[in-house]
Amino acid sequence: MLRAVMVVGLIILLLSAAVFGPRLLRTTDSGAAGIEKKECDLLAGPCEWVIDSDQWQAELSVLGEGGQGTEYRLKIKAPGAPERLLAVLRGESMYMGEYPVPLARQGQGEFSARFTAPVCSTGSDMIWRIDLQQGQAPVEGVPIKMVFQAHSL
């Protein structure tokens, strides 16, 4: 009798994991209305969008090989941006944690940061997503998902 209860419990657990597991492990970011954000490859060119009639632009450039991997420079132009802006690297193709990148103010509405994206230990290419935050809260109204592919050394 106990064995039958354990088998039924295991089956229910496996079915629950199959139904709810993909939702919990998903790293894609959806908009407030549940609409999937349009993907923008930062290494292919600048990403642009409008928030509250302000034109925002994000641009990523490769600076070269550094001591710990490929170095990048992220530039954000945003006339209506908050005083402090933070970029957060998140694994898009594989979860590898979250890496905050503080953006330094370069002028009115201009920010920049220099960083090295961690590489996957398996040696494969990694796709990263960059999310903008004001402190702990995400910048609202960004209609795109900014991504780039970091190549391993």
N, CA and C atoms as an extended XYZ file, in Angstrom:
459
Properties=species:S:1:pos:R:3:atomname:S:1:resname:S:1:resid:I:1 pbc="F F F"
N         0.822       -1.196        0.000 N   MET     1
C         0.000        0.000        0.000 CA  MET     1
C         0.866        1.260        0.000 C   MET     1
N         1.891        1.275        0.859 N   LEU     2
C         2.784        2.424        0.941 CA  LEU     2
C         3.539        2.616       -0.372 C   LEU     2
N         3.934        1.512       -0.972 N   ARG     3
C         4.645        1.580       -2.243 CA  ARG     3
C         3.749        2.193       -3.324 C   ARG     3
N         2.492        1.852       -3.367 N   ALA     4
C         1.561        2.395       -4.359 CA  ALA     4
C         1.379        3.899       -4.170 C   ALA     4
N         1.295        4.362       -2.932 N   VAL     5
C         1.152        5.784       -2.647 CA  VAL     5
C         2.418        6.530       -3.098 C   VAL     5
N         3.569        5.927       -2.852 N   MET     6
C         4.823        6.568       -3.263 CA  MET     6
C         4.925        6.654       -4.784 C   MET     6
N         4.512        5.617       -5.492 N   VAL     7
C         4.556        5.623       -6.958 CA  VAL     7
C         3.609        6.686       -7.505 C   VAL     7
N         2.402        6.787       -6.978 N   VAL     8
C         1.439        7.801       -7.420 CA  VAL     8
C         1.983        9.196       -7.114 C   VAL     8
N         2.575        9.388       -5.952 N   GLY     9
C         3.164       10.683       -5.597 CA  GLY     9
C         4.303       11.058       -6.537 C   GLY     9
N         5.126       10.098       -6.897 N   LEU    10
C         6.229       10.337       -7.821 CA  LEU    10
C         5.709       10.718       -9.206 C   LEU    10
N         4.676       10.040       -9.655 N   ILE    11
C         4.077       10.356      -10.953 CA  ILE    11
C         3.511       11.775      -10.952 C   ILE    11
N         2.825       12.155       -9.884 N   ILE    12
C         2.278       13.515       -9.781 CA  ILE    12
C         3.401       14.541       -9.767 C   ILE    12
N         4.471       14.247       -9.056 N   LEU    13
C         5.623       15.144       -8.998 CA  LEU    13
C         6.256       15.311      -10.384 C   LEU    13
N         6.431       14.235      -11.111 N   LEU    14
C         7.019       14.303      -12.449 CA  LEU    14
C         6.119       15.068      -13.422 C   LEU    14
N         4.815       14.843      -13.329 N   LEU    15
C         3.886       15.586      -14.185 CA  LEU    15
C         3.908       17.082      -13.860 C   LEU    15
N         3.974       17.420      -12.590 N   SER    16
C         4.047       18.832      -12.194 CA  SER    16
C         5.324       19.470      -12.710 C   SER    16
N         6.435       18.752      -12.610 N   ALA    17
C         7.710       19.282      -13.106 CA  ALA    17
C         7.654       19.479      -14.615 C   ALA    17
N         7.009       18.572      -15.339 N   ALA    18
C         6.906       18.696      -16.794 CA  ALA    18
C         6.038       19.880      -17.195 C   ALA    18
N         4.996       20.165      -16.428 N   VAL    19
C         4.082       21.254      -16.756 CA  VAL    19
C         4.639       22.603      -16.330 C   VAL    19
N         5.127       22.709      -15.097 N   PHE    20
C         5.545       24.000      -14.556 CA  PHE    20
C         7.044       24.280      -14.685 C   PHE    20
N         7.865       23.265      -14.867 N   GLY    21
C         9.311       23.429      -14.958 CA  GLY    21
C         9.767       24.400      -16.037 C   GLY    21
N         9.297       24.252      -17.291 N   PRO    22
C         9.747       25.178      -18.337 CA  PRO    22
C         9.415       26.637      -18.037 C   PRO    22
N         8.294       26.898      -17.399 N   ARG    23
C         7.934       28.278      -17.044 CA  ARG    23
C         8.896       28.856      -16.020 C   ARG    23
N         9.315       28.030      -15.063 N   LEU    24
C        10.211       28.499      -14.015 CA  LEU    24
C        11.637       28.686      -14.513 C   LEU    24
N        12.050       27.921      -15.501 N   LEU    25
C        13.421       27.974      -16.004 CA  LEU    25
C        13.604       28.925      -17.175 C   LEU    25
N        12.538       29.454      -17.701 N   ARG    26
C        12.607       30.330      -18.862 CA  ARG    26
C        13.343       31.615      -18.506 C   ARG    26
N        14.300       32.041      -19.390 N   THR    27
C        15.049       33.270      -19.149 CA  THR    27
C        14.605       34.396      -20.058 C   THR    27
N        13.639       34.141      -20.955 N   THR    28
C        13.180       35.220      -21.823 CA  THR    28
C        12.372       36.199      -21.009 C   THR    28
N        12.402       37.455      -21.437 N   ASP    29
C        11.736       38.525      -20.720 CA  ASP    29
C        10.549       38.989      -21.557 C   ASP    29
N         9.357       38.940      -21.005 N   SER    30
C         8.175       39.380      -21.713 CA  SER    30
C         7.760       40.746      -21.215 C   SER    30
N         7.073       41.481      -22.070 N   GLY    31
C         6.583       42.794      -21.679 CA  GLY    31
C         5.464       42.691      -20.676 C   GLY    31
N         4.990       43.842      -20.221 N   ALA    32
C         3.950       43.884      -19.198 CA  ALA    32
C         2.663       43.236      -19.681 C   ALA    32
N         2.388       43.324      -20.975 N   ALA    33
C         1.157       42.761      -21.511 CA  ALA    33
C         1.336       41.307      -21.916 C   ALA    33
N         2.494       40.705      -21.598 N   GLY    34
C         2.722       39.317      -21.956 CA  GLY    34
C         3.180       39.160      -23.396 C   GLY    34
N         3.543       40.240      -24.052 N   ILE    35
C         3.990       40.206      -25.433 CA  ILE    35
C         5.505       40.018      -25.445 C   ILE    35
N         5.964       39.121      -26.273 N   GLU    36
C         7.397       38.865      -26.375 CA  GLU    36
C         8.099       40.083      -26.955 C   GLU    36
N         9.214       40.467      -26.334 N   LYS    37
C         9.975       41.625      -26.799 CA  LYS    37
C        10.746       41.271      -28.063 C   LYS    37
N        10.913       42.262      -28.937 N   LYS    38
C        11.676       42.086      -30.161 CA  LYS    38
C        13.159       42.029      -29.794 C   LYS    38
N        13.885       41.088      -30.393 N   GLU    39
C        15.298       40.920      -30.101 CA  GLU    39
C        16.141       41.854      -30.959 C   GLU    39
N        17.152       42.462      -30.343 N   CYS    40
C        18.059       43.356      -31.047 CA  CYS    40
C        19.490       42.925      -30.747 C   CYS    40
N        20.264       42.575      -31.785 N   ASP    41
C        21.654       42.154      -31.626 CA  ASP    41
C        22.538       43.390      -31.538 C   ASP    41
N        23.105       43.633      -30.372 N   LEU    42
C        23.921       44.824      -30.146 CA  LEU    42
C        25.206       44.840      -30.964 C   LEU    42
N        25.753       43.686      -31.303 N   LEU    43
C        26.974       43.659      -32.093 CA  LEU    43
C        26.705       43.880      -33.585 C   LEU    43
N        25.455       43.749      -33.995 N   ALA    44
C        25.096       43.998      -35.398 CA  ALA    44
C        24.894       45.489      -35.658 C   ALA    44
N        24.666       46.258      -34.619 N   GLY    45
C        24.447       47.694      -34.756 CA  GLY    45
C        23.712       48.219      -33.544 C   GLY    45
N        23.535       49.538      -33.473 N   PRO    46
C        22.867       50.120      -32.306 CA  PRO    46
C        21.399       49.689      -32.218 C   PRO    46
N        20.914       49.597      -30.993 N   CYS    47
C        19.500       49.321      -30.739 CA  CYS    47
C        18.853       50.640      -30.335 C   CYS    47
N        17.699       50.947      -30.901 N   GLU    48
C        17.010       52.204      -30.612 CA  GLU    48
C        15.563       51.940      -30.253 C   GLU    48
N        15.035       52.770      -29.336 N   TRP    49
C        13.640       52.696      -28.938 CA  TRP    49
C        13.234       54.028      -28.331 C   TRP    49
N        11.942       54.189      -28.100 N   VAL    50
C        11.399       55.427      -27.550 CA  VAL    50
C        10.691       55.114      -26.237 C   VAL    50
N        11.003       55.921      -25.199 N   ILE    51
C        10.301       55.841      -23.920 CA  ILE    51
C         9.813       57.245      -23.594 C   ILE    51
N         8.522       57.409      -23.449 N   ASP    52
C         7.924       58.708      -23.110 CA  ASP    52
C         8.435       59.818      -24.019 C   ASP    52
N         8.423       59.616      -25.300 N   SER    53
C         8.850       60.544      -26.364 CA  SER    53
C        10.341       60.867      -26.328 C   SER    53
N        11.142       60.140      -25.521 N   ASP    54
C        12.594       60.293      -25.519 CA  ASP    54
C        13.215       59.165      -26.331 C   ASP    54
N        14.124       59.511      -27.233 N   GLN    55
C        14.824       58.530      -28.064 CA  GLN    55
C        15.996       57.931      -27.291 C   GLN    55
N        15.987       56.623      -27.074 N   TRP    56
C        17.065       55.908      -26.391 CA  TRP    56
C        17.873       55.145      -27.430 C   TRP    56
N        19.168       54.982      -27.158 N   GLN    57
C        20.027       54.216      -28.047 CA  GLN    57
C        21.066       53.466      -27.224 C   GLN    57
N        21.274       52.198      -27.551 N   ALA    58
C        22.303       51.383      -26.912 CA  ALA    58
C        23.246       50.889      -27.996 C   ALA    58
N        24.532       50.997      -27.720 N   GLU    59
C        25.535       50.591      -28.694 CA  GLU    59
C        26.621       49.799      -27.975 C   GLU    59
N        27.013       48.666      -28.548 N   LEU    60
C        28.035       47.815      -27.955 CA  LEU    60
C        29.171       47.653      -28.950 C   LEU    60
N        30.401       47.853      -28.480 N   SER    61
C        31.559       47.668      -29.355 CA  SER    61
C        32.561       46.747      -28.675 C   SER    61
N        33.284       46.004      -29.498 N   VAL    62
C        34.311       45.096      -29.007 CA  VAL    62
C        35.617       45.875      -28.920 C   VAL    62
N        36.238       45.882      -27.741 N   LEU    63
C        37.493       46.608      -27.542 CA  LEU    63
C        38.710       45.730      -27.801 C   LEU    63
N        38.550       44.429      -27.724 N   GLY    64
C        39.658       43.505      -27.948 CA  GLY    64
C        39.799       42.540      -26.796 C   GLY    64
N        40.844       41.732      -26.869 N   GLU    65
C        41.085       40.727      -25.843 CA  GLU    65
C        41.763       41.370      -24.643 C   GLU    65
N        41.207       41.113      -23.473 N   GLY    66
C        41.796       41.598      -22.228 CA  GLY    66
C        42.381       40.436      -21.459 C   GLY    66
N        42.763       40.678      -20.241 N   GLY    67
C        43.357       39.645      -19.408 CA  GLY    67
C        42.405       38.521      -19.061 C   GLY    67
N        41.094       38.811      -19.029 N   GLN    68
C        40.124       37.797      -18.629 CA  GLN    68
C        39.118       37.478      -19.721 C   GLN    68
N        39.386       37.903      -20.943 N   GLY    69
C        38.484       37.609      -22.052 CA  GLY    69
C        38.268       38.833      -22.912 C   GLY    69
N        37.261       38.776      -23.749 N   THR    70
C        36.954       39.877      -24.652 CA  THR    70
C        36.349       41.032      -23.881 C   THR    70
N        36.874       42.228      -24.110 N   GLU    71
C        36.350       43.430      -23.455 CA  GLU    71
C        35.381       44.137      -24.386 C   GLU    71
N        34.328       44.684      -23.793 N   TYR    72
C        33.283       45.397      -24.528 CA  TYR    72
C        33.084       46.785      -23.929 C   TYR    72
N        32.574       47.698      -24.742 N   ARG    73
C        32.157       49.011      -24.253 CA  ARG    73
C        30.677       49.176      -24.612 C   ARG    73
N        29.880       49.455      -23.593 N   LEU    74
C        28.452       49.705      -23.771 CA  LEU    74
C        28.208       51.195      -23.624 C   LEU    74
N        27.542       51.792      -24.600 N   LYS    75
C        27.178       53.209      -24.544 CA  LYS    75
C        25.662       53.319      -24.622 C   LYS    75
N        25.109       54.113      -23.740 N   ILE    76
C        23.673       54.369      -23.714 CA  ILE    76
C        23.460       55.865      -23.884 C   ILE    76
N        22.603       56.230      -24.836 N   LYS    77
C        22.200       57.627      -25.011 CA  LYS    77
C        20.709       57.693      -24.705 C   LYS    77
N        20.373       58.486      -23.706 N   ALA    78
C        18.983       58.551      -23.275 CA  ALA    78
C        18.723       59.889      -22.604 C   ALA    78
N        18.079       60.838      -23.313 N   PRO    79
C        17.817       62.152      -22.727 CA  PRO    79
C        16.962       62.091      -21.469 C   PRO    79
N        16.048       61.155      -21.379 N   GLY    80
C        15.153       61.066      -20.224 CA  GLY    80
C        15.571       60.019      -19.223 C   GLY    80
N        16.847       59.626      -19.236 N   ALA    81
C        17.309       58.569      -18.341 CA  ALA    81
C        17.407       59.075      -16.900 C   ALA    81
N        17.277       58.162      -15.946 N   PRO    82
C        17.453       58.548      -14.539 CA  PRO    82
C        18.911       58.935      -14.279 C   PRO    82
N        19.162       59.514      -13.113 N   GLU    83
C        20.522       59.936      -12.756 CA  GLU    83
C        21.497       58.763      -12.728 C   GLU    83
N        21.045       57.639      -12.202 N   ARG    84
C        21.880       56.450      -12.123 CA  ARG    84
C        21.272       55.351      -12.972 C   ARG    84
N        22.107       54.708      -13.739 N   LEU    85
C        21.651       53.655      -14.636 CA  LEU    85
C        22.587       52.462      -14.488 C   LEU    85
N        22.021       51.273      -14.511 N   LEU    86
C        22.776       50.045      -14.331 CA  LEU    86
C        22.405       49.083      -15.460 C   LEU    86
N        23.403       48.454      -16.043 N   ALA    87
C        23.166       47.392      -17.028 CA  ALA    87
C        23.414       46.068      -16.316 C   ALA    87
N        22.543       45.097      -16.536 N   VAL    88
C        22.696       43.791      -15.903 CA  VAL    88
C        22.820       42.738      -16.996 C   VAL    88
N        23.955       42.018      -16.977 N   LEU    89
C        24.167       40.919      -17.920 CA  LEU    89
C        23.483       39.675      -17.386 C   LEU    89
N        22.686       39.045      -18.239 N   ARG    90
C        22.017       37.795      -17.866 CA  ARG    90
C        22.177       36.818      -19.021 C   ARG    90
N        22.463       35.582      -18.687 N   GLY    91
C        22.590       34.565      -19.725 CA  GLY    91
C        21.268       34.350      -20.426 C   GLY    91
N        21.279       34.432      -21.756 N   GLU    92
C        20.070       34.201      -22.550 CA  GLU    92
C        20.029       32.752      -23.034 C   GLU    92
N        21.156       32.219      -23.480 N   SER    93
C        21.184       30.851      -23.988 CA  SER    93
C        21.398       29.832      -22.864 C   SER    93
N        21.933       30.298      -21.727 N   MET    94
C        22.178       29.422      -20.584 CA  MET    94
C        22.255       30.307      -19.338 C   MET    94
N        21.668       29.870      -18.252 N   TYR    95
C        21.723       30.676      -17.040 CA  TYR    95
C        23.112       30.577      -16.422 C   TYR    95
N        23.770       31.726      -16.283 N   MET    96
C        25.093       31.777      -15.661 CA  MET    96
C        25.149       32.853      -14.586 C   MET    96
N        24.002       33.232      -14.084 N   GLY    97
C        23.953       34.248      -13.050 CA  GLY    97
C        23.658       35.622      -13.629 C   GLY    97
N        23.733       36.629      -12.769 N   GLU    98
C        23.491       38.017      -13.158 CA  GLU    98
C        24.721       38.827      -12.792 C   GLU    98
N        25.170       39.665      -13.727 N   TYR    99
C        26.375       40.446      -13.531 CA  TYR    99
C        26.043       41.926      -13.707 C   TYR    99
N        26.006       42.688      -12.619 N   PRO   100
C        25.711       44.116      -12.729 CA  PRO   100
C        26.903       44.867      -13.327 C   PRO   100
N        26.604       45.787      -14.232 N   VAL   101
C        27.624       46.632      -14.858 CA  VAL   101
C        27.196       48.081      -14.631 C   VAL   101
N        27.837       48.785      -13.685 N   PRO   102
C        27.462       50.180      -13.443 CA  PRO   102
C        27.830       51.048      -14.642 C   PRO   102
N        26.898       51.873      -15.054 N   LEU   103
C        27.130       52.795      -16.166 CA  LEU   103
C        27.540       54.152      -15.606 C   LEU   103
N        28.643       54.690      -16.090 N   ALA   104
C        29.131       55.992      -15.646 CA  ALA   104
C        28.536       57.077      -16.546 C   ALA   104
N        28.066       58.150      -15.924 N   ARG   105
C        27.498       59.266      -16.672 CA  ARG   105
C        28.629       59.991      -17.400 C   ARG   105
N        28.480       60.164      -18.716 N   GLN   106
C        29.485       60.831      -19.542 CA  GLN   106
C        29.073       62.256      -19.900 C   GLN   106
N        27.844       62.572      -19.714 N   GLY   107
C        27.303       63.884      -20.052 CA  GLY   107
C        25.801       63.821      -19.870 C   GLY   107
N        25.121       64.843      -20.330 N   GLN   108
C        23.669       64.875      -20.201 CA  GLN   108
C        23.040       63.750      -21.024 C   GLN   108
N        22.499       62.763      -20.347 N   GLY   109
C        21.813       61.663      -21.020 CA  GLY   109
C        22.733       60.667      -21.698 C   GLY   109
N        24.010       60.666      -21.370 N   GLU   110
C        24.941       59.707      -21.970 CA  GLU   110
C        25.667       58.933      -20.872 C   GLU   110
N        25.730       57.625      -21.063 N   PHE   111
C        26.351       56.730      -20.091 CA  PHE   111
C        27.264       55.768      -20.839 C   PHE   111
N        28.269       55.241      -20.137 N   SER   112
C        29.109       54.223      -20.752 CA  SER   112
C        29.711       53.325      -19.678 C   SER   112
N        30.079       52.126      -20.098 N   ALA   113
C        30.715       51.159      -19.202 CA  ALA   113
C        31.609       50.250      -20.027 C   ALA   113
N        32.635       49.784      -19.379 N   ARG   114
C        33.560       48.838      -19.980 CA  ARG   114
C        33.468       47.555      -19.159 C   ARG   114
N        33.337       46.396      -19.830 N   PHE   115
C        33.183       45.149      -19.087 CA  PHE   115
C        33.687       43.965      -19.901 C   PHE   115
N        33.880       42.861      -19.206 N   THR   116
C        34.216       41.586      -19.832 CA  THR   116
C        33.086       40.625      -19.507 C   THR   116
N        32.505       40.031      -20.529 N   ALA   117
C        31.424       39.069      -20.307 CA  ALA   117
C        32.034       37.716      -19.942 C   ALA   117
N        31.537       37.081      -18.887 N   PRO   118
C        32.045       35.751      -18.541 CA  PRO   118
C        31.802       34.774      -19.693 C   PRO   118
N        32.703       33.812      -19.844 N   VAL   119
C        32.535       32.802      -20.893 CA  VAL   119
C        32.119       31.485      -20.259 C   VAL   119
N        31.411       30.714      -21.030 N   CYS   120
C        30.920       29.421      -20.556 CA  CYS   120
C        32.081       28.437      -20.452 C   CYS   120
N        32.103       27.664      -19.396 N   SER   121
C        33.203       26.723      -19.173 CA  SER   121
C        33.193       25.562      -20.165 C   SER   121
N        32.082       25.347      -20.858 N   THR   122
C        32.036       24.262      -21.836 CA  THR   122
C        32.727       24.658      -23.133 C   THR   122
N        33.095       25.937      -23.273 N   GLY   123
C        33.808       26.384      -24.456 CA  GLY   123
C        32.903       26.781      -25.605 C   GLY   123
N        31.614       26.697      -25.420 N   SER   124
C        30.704       27.059      -26.498 CA  SER   124
C        30.443       28.564      -26.478 C   SER   124
N        29.864       29.058      -27.564 N   ASP   125
C        29.519       30.476      -27.631 CA  ASP   125
C        28.330       30.750      -26.718 C   ASP   125
N        28.328       31.918      -26.116 N   MET   126
C        27.306       32.283      -25.135 CA  MET   126
C        26.549       33.505      -25.607 C   MET   126
N        25.234       33.469      -25.503 N   ILE   127
C        24.410       34.632      -25.828 CA  ILE   127
C        23.996       35.284      -24.516 C   ILE   127
N        24.295       36.594      -24.398 N   TRP   128
C        23.984       37.378      -23.212 CA  TRP   128
C        22.888       38.377      -23.524 C   TRP   128
N        22.094       38.688      -22.522 N   ARG   129
C        21.068       39.727      -22.612 CA  ARG   129
C        21.486       40.852      -21.684 C   ARG   129
N        21.259       42.091      -22.100 N   ILE   130
C        21.541       43.247      -21.258 CA  ILE   130
C        20.214       43.903      -20.909 C   ILE   130
N        19.929       43.974      -19.618 N   ASP   131
C        18.739       44.653      -19.117 CA  ASP   131
C        19.175       45.924      -18.411 C   ASP   131
N        18.429       47.006      -18.617 N   LEU   132
C        18.732       48.272      -17.956 CA  LEU   132
C        17.897       48.402      -16.696 C   LEU   132
N        18.534       48.889      -15.629 N   GLN   133
C        17.860       49.063      -14.355 CA  GLN   133
C        18.193       50.419      -13.763 C   GLN   133
N        17.257       50.900      -12.968 N   GLN   134
C        17.475       52.075      -12.138 CA  GLN   134
C        17.456       51.547      -10.714 C   GLN   134
N        18.640       51.347      -10.141 N   GLY   135
C        18.722       50.683       -8.847 CA  GLY   135
C        18.316       49.230       -8.999 C   GLY   135
N        17.366       48.791       -8.181 N   GLN   136
C        16.885       47.413       -8.244 CA  GLN   136
C        15.712       47.228       -9.203 C   GLN   136
N        15.125       48.334       -9.667 N   ALA   137
C        13.943       48.257      -10.531 CA  ALA   137
C        14.327       48.347      -12.001 C   ALA   137
N        13.700       47.523      -12.845 N   PRO   138
C        13.998       47.615      -14.278 CA  PRO   138
C        13.487       48.928      -14.857 C   PRO   138
N        14.180       49.423      -15.878 N   VAL   139
C        13.715       50.608      -16.595 CA  VAL   139
C        12.452       50.194      -17.353 C   VAL   139
N        11.363       50.863      -17.073 N   GLU   140
C        10.069       50.513      -17.674 CA  GLU   140
C         9.962       51.037      -19.105 C   GLU   140
N         9.291       50.281      -19.945 N   GLY   141
C         8.978       50.732      -21.295 CA  GLY   141
C         9.991       50.354      -22.359 C   GLY   141
N        10.990       49.532      -22.031 N   VAL   142
C        11.960       49.104      -23.042 CA  VAL   142
C        11.308       47.995      -23.871 C   VAL   142
N        10.998       48.261      -25.146 N   PRO   143
C        10.243       47.297      -25.942 CA  PRO   143
C        11.116       46.244      -26.623 C   PRO   143
N        12.425       46.280      -26.392 N   ILE   144
C        13.311       45.336      -27.061 CA  ILE   144
C        14.110       44.539      -26.040 C   ILE   144
N        14.658       43.435      -26.530 N   LYS   145
C        15.540       42.591      -25.731 CA  LYS   145
C        16.919       42.712      -26.360 C   LYS   145
N        17.847       43.366      -25.654 N   MET   146
C        19.207       43.595      -26.185 CA  MET   146
C        20.069       42.374      -25.893 C   MET   146
N        20.621       41.770      -26.936 N   VAL   147
C        21.438       40.567      -26.798 CA  VAL   147
C        22.731       40.720      -27.592 C   VAL   147
N        23.721       39.894      -27.236 N   PHE   148
C        24.934       39.794      -28.029 CA  PHE   148
C        25.551       38.433      -27.766 C   PHE   148
N        26.359       37.966      -28.712 N   GLN   149
C        26.997       36.671      -28.580 CA  GLN   149
C        28.457       36.852      -28.218 C   GLN   149
N        28.845       36.344      -27.055 N   ALA   150
C        30.223       36.413      -26.597 CA  ALA   150
C        30.920       35.128      -26.993 C   ALA   150
N        32.014       35.254      -27.682 N   HIS   151
C        32.751       34.074      -28.129 CA  HIS   151
C        33.803       33.715      -27.099 C   HIS   151
N        33.993       32.413      -26.914 N   SER   152
C        35.020       31.958      -25.980 CA  SER   152
C        36.388       32.126      -26.608 C   SER   152
N        37.396       32.188      -25.741 N   LEU   153
C        38.768       32.361      -26.215 CA  LEU   153
C        39.299       31.100      -26.846 C   LEU   153
